[in-house]
Amino acid sequence: MLTREDFVTRFGGVFEHSPFIAERAYDAGGAGLELTAKAVHAALSAQFRAAPEAERLGVLRAHPDLAGKLAIAGELTADSRNEQAGAGLDRLTQEEHARFTELNSAYTDKFGFPFIIAVKGLNRHDILSAFETRIGNGAAEEFATATGQVEKIAWLRLCAMLPQG
């Protein structure tokens, strides 16, 4: 059984820069969780969904732009860096990078948070296509889509850490 501190240390980064989700999940019964991706994801996601909209927006805003300034400066979390590299976002042509930069700015201006997509299994062309489609969404639809993608990213991160269960 993990202590609260150990639980938060281990799972506090699953939702990007948002350890409060792991803290709340532990406090809501996380001490007794089976350490499987399924159980931990359910506990973390329940706390994410129960959080006020302003806190969920904060989680969205904690995510980096895809192929953005943090990536160029080498300041992404290890998870984000590996996820973006796996999709080829660290190997964009100059034209592709310019298009991502343009879309990142337009998307953030429109929605108030960065474009979020679980990139595992996608390539830069898939991501760019999703970006160009989703920028046309309405605010409520895109908030729901982005929060769903955050939960998918959390699932993929947990599957890399724990048996699926």
C-alpha positions as CSV (number, residue, x, y, z in Angstrom):
1,M,0.0,0.0,0.0
2,L,1.3,3.4,-0.9
3,T,1.4,6.4,1.5
4,R,-0.3,9.5,0.3
5,E,3.1,11.1,-0.4
6,D,4.2,8.1,-2.5
7,F,0.9,8.0,-4.3
8,V,1.1,11.7,-5.2
9,T,4.8,11.3,-6.2
10,R,4.0,8.4,-8.5
11,F,0.8,9.6,-10.0
12,G,0.8,13.4,-9.5
13,G,2.1,14.1,-13.0
14,V,-0.3,11.8,-14.9
15,F,-2.6,14.8,-15.4
16,E,0.0,17.3,-16.6
17,H,1.4,19.5,-13.7
18,S,-1.7,18.8,-11.6
19,P,-0.8,16.8,-8.5
20,F,-4.0,18.0,-6.8
21,I,-5.9,15.3,-8.8
22,A,-3.7,12.5,-7.3
23,E,-4.1,14.1,-3.8
24,R,-7.9,14.1,-4.1
25,A,-7.9,10.6,-5.5
26,Y,-5.9,9.3,-2.6
27,D,-8.0,11.1,-0.1
28,A,-11.1,9.6,-1.7
29,G,-9.9,6.0,-1.2
30,G,-6.7,5.8,-3.2
31,A,-4.9,4.1,-0.3
32,G,-7.0,1.0,-1.0
33,L,-6.7,1.0,-4.8
34,E,-5.5,-2.0,-6.7
35,L,-2.4,-0.6,-8.5
36,T,-3.6,-1.2,-12.0
37,A,-4.0,1.3,-14.8
38,K,-7.7,0.7,-14.8
39,A,-8.2,1.3,-11.1
40,V,-5.9,4.3,-10.8
41,H,-7.3,5.9,-14.0
42,A,-10.8,5.6,-12.7
43,A,-9.9,7.2,-9.4
44,L,-7.9,10.0,-11.0
45,S,-10.5,10.7,-13.7
46,A,-13.3,10.8,-11.2
47,Q,-11.5,13.6,-9.4
48,F,-10.7,15.4,-12.6
49,R,-14.4,15.3,-13.7
50,A,-15.5,16.4,-10.2
51,A,-13.2,19.4,-10.2
52,P,-14.8,22.8,-10.8
53,E,-14.6,24.0,-14.4
54,A,-11.9,26.5,-13.5
55,E,-9.6,23.8,-12.2
56,R,-10.2,21.6,-15.3
57,L,-9.4,24.6,-17.4
58,G,-6.2,24.9,-15.4
59,V,-5.3,21.3,-16.2
60,L,-5.9,22.0,-19.9
61,R,-3.7,25.1,-19.7
62,A,-0.9,23.1,-18.0
63,H,-0.4,21.2,-21.3
64,P,2.3,22.4,-23.7
65,D,1.6,23.5,-27.2
66,L,2.4,20.8,-29.7
67,A,5.8,21.4,-31.3
68,G,5.8,24.8,-29.5
69,K,8.2,27.0,-27.6
70,L,8.7,24.6,-24.7
71,A,9.6,21.8,-27.0
72,I,12.1,23.9,-28.9
73,A,13.7,25.0,-25.6
74,G,13.8,21.5,-24.3
75,E,11.5,22.3,-21.3
76,L,8.7,19.7,-21.8
77,T,8.1,17.1,-19.1
78,A,9.7,13.8,-19.9
79,D,6.2,12.3,-20.7
80,S,5.3,15.2,-23.1
81,R,8.7,15.1,-24.8
82,N,8.5,11.4,-25.4
83,E,4.9,11.6,-26.6
84,Q,5.6,14.4,-29.0
85,A,8.8,12.7,-30.3
86,G,6.9,9.5,-30.8
87,A,4.5,11.3,-33.2
88,G,7.4,12.9,-35.1
89,L,6.7,16.4,-33.8
90,D,10.4,16.8,-33.1
91,R,11.2,16.3,-36.8
92,L,8.9,18.9,-38.5
93,T,9.9,20.6,-41.6
94,Q,10.2,24.4,-41.4
95,E,6.8,24.7,-43.2
96,E,5.1,22.2,-40.9
97,H,6.5,24.0,-37.8
98,A,5.2,27.3,-39.1
99,R,1.7,25.7,-39.6
100,F,1.7,24.2,-36.1
101,T,2.8,27.6,-34.7
102,E,0.0,29.4,-36.6
103,L,-2.6,26.8,-35.5
104,N,-1.4,26.9,-31.9
105,S,-1.8,30.6,-31.7
106,A,-5.2,30.6,-33.4
107,Y,-6.5,27.8,-31.2
108,T,-5.3,29.3,-27.9
109,D,-6.7,32.7,-28.9
110,K,-10.1,31.0,-29.7
111,F,-10.4,28.6,-26.8
112,G,-8.1,29.9,-24.0
113,F,-6.1,26.7,-23.7
114,P,-3.6,24.8,-26.0
115,F,-4.7,22.1,-28.5
116,I,-4.6,18.8,-26.7
117,I,-4.6,15.4,-28.4
118,A,-3.3,12.0,-27.3
119,V,-0.6,11.6,-29.9
120,K,0.3,8.0,-29.3
121,G,-0.3,6.1,-32.6
122,L,-0.7,9.3,-34.6
123,N,1.8,10.9,-36.9
124,R,2.3,14.6,-37.5
125,H,-0.1,14.5,-40.5
126,D,-2.9,12.9,-38.4
127,I,-2.3,15.5,-35.7
128,L,-2.4,18.4,-38.1
129,S,-5.6,17.1,-39.7
130,A,-7.3,16.9,-36.3
131,F,-6.0,20.3,-35.4
132,E,-7.4,21.9,-38.6
133,T,-10.8,20.1,-37.9
134,R,-11.1,20.9,-34.2
135,I,-10.3,24.6,-34.5
136,G,-13.7,24.9,-36.2
137,N,-15.5,23.5,-33.1
138,G,-17.5,25.6,-30.7
139,A,-16.2,26.4,-27.2
140,A,-18.3,23.8,-25.3
141,E,-17.6,21.0,-27.8
142,E,-13.9,21.7,-27.8
143,F,-13.7,21.9,-24.0
144,A,-15.3,18.5,-23.8
145,T,-13.1,17.1,-26.5
146,A,-9.9,18.5,-24.8
147,T,-10.9,17.1,-21.4
148,G,-11.5,13.7,-23.0
149,Q,-8.1,13.8,-24.6
150,V,-6.5,14.7,-21.3
151,E,-8.1,11.5,-19.8
152,K,-6.9,9.5,-22.7
153,I,-3.3,10.8,-22.2
154,A,-3.6,9.9,-18.5
155,W,-4.7,6.4,-19.5
156,L,-1.8,5.9,-21.8
157,R,0.7,7.2,-19.2
158,L,-0.8,4.9,-16.6
159,C,-0.6,1.9,-19.0
160,A,3.1,2.6,-19.3
161,M,3.5,2.5,-15.5
162,L,1.2,-0.2,-14.3
163,P,-0.5,-3.5,-15.5
164,Q,-3.7,-2.6,-17.2
165,G,-5.9,-4.7,-14.8
